Amino acid sequence: MRFIRTEDLKTGMRLARPIYSKKGVLLFDRNSKLSSMAIESVHNFGLLGIYILEPAEPLPPMTDEDREFERFQTMAIFSIQDELNKILAGQKQNKIQMISNTIIKNYGHQDDRINFYQNLRGRDDFVYRHSLNVAVLCALICHVMNVRLEDQLQTVHAAIIHDIGKMSLKGDIIYRDDCDEQEKAKLYNAQVQAGDLMESAFPNGTTIKRICAQAARQQYSPDKTDASKMVIGAKILLVANRYDELTAMSLGGDTKSEIQAIRELMGHPEIYDREVVNALINSINIVFPGVSVELSTGEKALVLAENRKDILRPLVLSFRDNSIIDLGIQTNNDISILDIMKTMDNRYIMNNDVLKTAGYAL
């Protein structure tokens, strides 16, 4: 599966993910071939691009829960859009509490990891979709960390509103992940200037403003921040925000894989709290059975079973000779996963029942 920018779409390409209307109505189902009319519709939707299957790639499995997650994302962002526009207009928001409660109800009590699918984004709704995703991730992380309900609500509120400052900016700076230092300073200043809006939007606005301000300062000026003094909501918001930034579609075209994103978060413990990163890892599926990966040996392999102690060292099946390699044992320490496979033409369709019968835990 690859992300293809809208201007590079061609007839005959197959959709990897469904496309829903603003009201949650299915417009184009996955595995549908793009026609010239469908491509025109994608242009009219203002989408930056869509996810496309490789020519010989089988259709990956997608559960009813996965479909509902995508549908929920599509509908919820318009409620967020309305509320943020009210705040920008100096009006009182009245639905963010309800939106937060819905997010926590759906994703703040999950005992199992979820498949966290990135949603399709356009220039007009980029900030709103990002805010929703970050709020969902915050709810998941808060649950794993057993954060008390009041702090969980404040963190999800902060996630929904944390990027409102960007809405005052013009140009492509909002959609890119390769900003220079001057542009980062511009983004940070926009966040700071939105602080009063955040404070006045909620009864507990001072706390939400603090969460957003601490997270933004740590992201854009980590050398000036004492991470130990950050409130838990800011630590969670920082990790959730960065993960979504790295894995979401952008104007650059290619997005970071989930493995690349986790490596960045794990590689900077001075910025991203290790406990929060571990909670994120325990909230979403990253390296799970059925994922195809590239190994440091040059081989390509299929993940058979997770390694709960270290997600980057699972049990895999080599495509080269069908040998099983347990990356979790010491004798295989010299072999590592480079990344999730970019091209899935030789990806297997995973039969979970067969794996269970063979004794592999899912």
N, C-alpha and C positions, 0 to 999 in steps of 0.2 A: 504494500500500500504506500502510495506517495502523495504528497501534497502538491497540487498543480495550481499555479496562479491562473486567475480567470482568463487573462489574455493569452495563455498558452493552451487552453482547452481545445480539443479536436473532436469531431464527430466520431462515434464508435468507441470512445473511452467508456469504461464501466465504472459506475459509482461504487465506492467502497462503503459509503455511509448514507443513510436516508436523509432527505431534505424535507423539512416541515415548514408549513406556513406559520404566520404569527399566532394563529389560533390553535396550533398543534395539529393541523390537518396534514396528512402525508401527501406531498406533492410528487416526489421522485423517490422510488424505493431503491435500495442498494442492489447492485448487480445490473441496474438498468443501463442501457447504452445511451450515451448522449447523442441527441439529434441536434441539428442546427437551431431548432426552436428551443430545446432545453438549454443550450448554451446561451442563447439570447436571454432566457429567463434568469439564468445565473447572473448575467451582466446586470439585468434590471434589478435584481435583489441587492446589488451592490456588494456581493461577496468578494473577499480578497482572493478566494480560490476554493477548491473542494478537494476531497480525498478520493483518489482514483486507484483502482486495482491494476496490477501489472497484467499484461496480455494473457499470460498462462497461469495467473495466480488464482487458486480456488477461493471461493467466498468464505471468509473466516466466520466462525460461529458467532451468533449474536442472540442473547437471551431476551425474554420479554422485559426483564428488569433493565437490560442495556438500552432497549428501545424506549422504555419509559423515561430513562435518564435523559436521553437526547431530546425527547418530546418536552420534558419538564424544563430543560435548559432553554428551549426555543420560546416557550410561553412566559417563563418567569422574567426574562430580560426586559420585556416590555413594561412590566410593572415597575421594575427597577428604574428604567428610563423615565417613566412618568414621575417617580418620586424624586430622582436627582434633579430633573428639570424644575420641579417645584422649589426645591431648595435653592437652586441657582437664581430663581426668580424672586427670592425673598419670601416665599410662602412656606407654610408649615407642612412638612410631610406627615402623612397619616397612615401609611401602609407598610413602612419598613419593619415595624414590629411584627406585623402579620407575615411578611415575607420571611423574616428571620425565623419565626416560629415554624413555618412550613419547612424551611431548610433543615432546621434542627430535628423536627419530627421525622423527616425522610432520611436524613443522613447523619444525625447526631446521636443515633442509638444503634448503629450498625455493629454487629458482633463479628461479621465476616468482611474481608476486604472487598471492595467494589472495583469494577472495571471503569476507570475514570476516562471517559472519552472526551477529547477536545471538541468543542463545538465550532461550527462554521461561523466566520466573522466577516463583517463588512466594515467599511469606513464609518458608517453612520452609527453602528452599534458596538464598535470594538470595546470601548470602555465598559459598557454595561455587561457584555458577555464575560469580560475579564473579571469584573466585580462579582458576578454570580459564581463563577468557577472558584474564585478565591474564597468566597463565603462558604461554599460546599466543602472545600478542603479544610477550612478552619473548623467547621462543625465536626468533620471526621476526626481531625487531630485532637480536638478538645475531648471527644469521647474516649479515645484511646488513652489520653493522659488523665482521664477522670477529673477534668476541670469542673469546678462547681458551676451550676446552671447560670447564676448571675454573670459570672465572668465569661461563660460561653456565649450568652446573649450579647454582651457588650462586644466581644470579639467578632461575632458574625455581623453585628451592626457596623462595626468599624470596617470590616471587609467590604460591605456593600458600598460604603461611602468613601473609602480611602483614596480613590483615584479621581474624585470630583474636581480637583484642581486642574487635571489634564484637559478637562472639557473646555477650558478657556484658551487652550493653545491651538495654533493653526499649523498646518503642514503635516508632513509624514513622521514627525518626531514621535507621535503617539504610537505608531504602529511598528516601530523598528526596535530591534534589540542590539543595535551596534552603534549606539550614541557615543559621541566623543565627550570629553570632560565638560566642555562648554554647554553642550546640550543636556547633559546630566544635571548640571547646575540649574539650568532653566526648568527642568522637570521638578527638581527639589524645591525651588522657589515657588513654583505653582502649587505644590502640595502645602507648603508653609502658609501661603497667602489664603488658602482655603480653610485654614484652621478655625476662623471665626464662624464660617458657615457651618462647619461640623458641630461646633459648640452650641450654636443656637438651634440646631435642628432637632436635638433630643433633650429630654429632661436630664439625662446623665451625660450631656454633651461634653463636659470637661474631661471625663474619663475616656470617651471615644476619641476626642481630639488628642489626648496624651498617647493612646495606643497608636494612632496613625502617625503622629509626629515622631515618636521613638522609632517606629519601623522604617519610616522614610529616612531619618537621619542615619540609621545603621546601614541602610542600603546605599545611600549616596555619599555618606561621609563616615565610614566605619572607624577611621582612625581618630575621630573626634567623639566617639561614643563609648561609654562604659557599659558593655553588654550585661554585666552583672546587675545593673540598676534598672534594666528594662522590665516592665511588667509582663506577665505571662502572655497576655493578649497580643502585645507587640512582637514578642518572639515568635508566636504562632503565625501572626499575620505576615511577618517577614518571610518565613519559609514558604507558606502557601502562595504568596504573591510571586516569589521568585520561581517556584516550580511551574506555575502557570505561564509566566513570561517565557520561560525556556522552551516549554513543550507546545505552546500555542502557535498557530499560523502567524506569519508576519510578512511584511513586504519583501523580505529577503528571499522568500520562497521556501527553502529547506528549514525545517524546524529541528530542534534538538530532540533526540530520543529520550525516553524515560530514563534509560541507563545513564546517558550523558548528564541529564539534569540531576539525578541523585548523586553522581560522582562530584559535580560541582558543589552541591550542598554539603556533602560529607567532607569534601576537601578544604572547606573553610570554616572550621569550628570556631574561629575567632569572630565570625560574622553570624553564622547560623547555629543556633543551639542544638547540640547533639541529641538531646532527649526529644526535642521537637521533630528533628529530621527522622529519628527512629520511629516516632509516632506516625509520621507521614508514610514511611515505608510499610508500617503495619496497618495502614488504612486502605491502600490501593494495590491492585495487582500490577506488578512491574515485570518480574521475570518468573513466569508461571508456566505450567505444562501447556505445550502447543506453540510457544514462542520460538521463533528461529533466530539463532545468534551466530555471530562471527567470533571465532576463537583466535587467540594470539598466535596459534600455530599455523594460521591460514585456512584452517578447516571451517566448514559451516556445520552447525549442529542444531538439534531440536531438543528443547528442554523437556525432560521427562518428569522431574519432580523438583519442587522448591527446596531451598536450604533456608530454613527459618532463622538460623543463626547468622547467616550471611547470604543475602539474596543474590549477590553477584557470583556465588559459587554453587550453582545447582548441579543436579544430575542430568547429563545430556547424552543424546544419541548422535554420534558422528555420521554425517551424510556420506563421508568418504568410504568407510568400510563397515558401517552399522555397529561399530563398537560402542559400548557404554562407558562414559567417562564421568567419574564422580569428582567434581572440582572441589568438593569439600574435604577431601582427605589430603594428608600432608604430602604424599608422594606426587600429587598433581599440582603442587603450589606454583610450579613454573608455567602452568597453563591458566589463562584467564580469559574472560569475555571482553572482547573489544567493544562490541556494540550489538544492538538488535539489527538483524539483516535489513538492509535498505531495499533489496530486491527479493521478492518472494516467489519467483518463478518455480523453484524446486521445493517450495514449502509443503510439508505434509499436512493433511487434515487429521487433527488429533481426535481419536476416539477415546473419550474418558472412561467408558465402561471397560474397554480392553486394558487400559492402564490399571484400573482397580483390580481386575481379575488377575493381572500379573503381579499384584502386590505393591504397586507404587501408590503412595498416599497423595491425594490431590488437595 
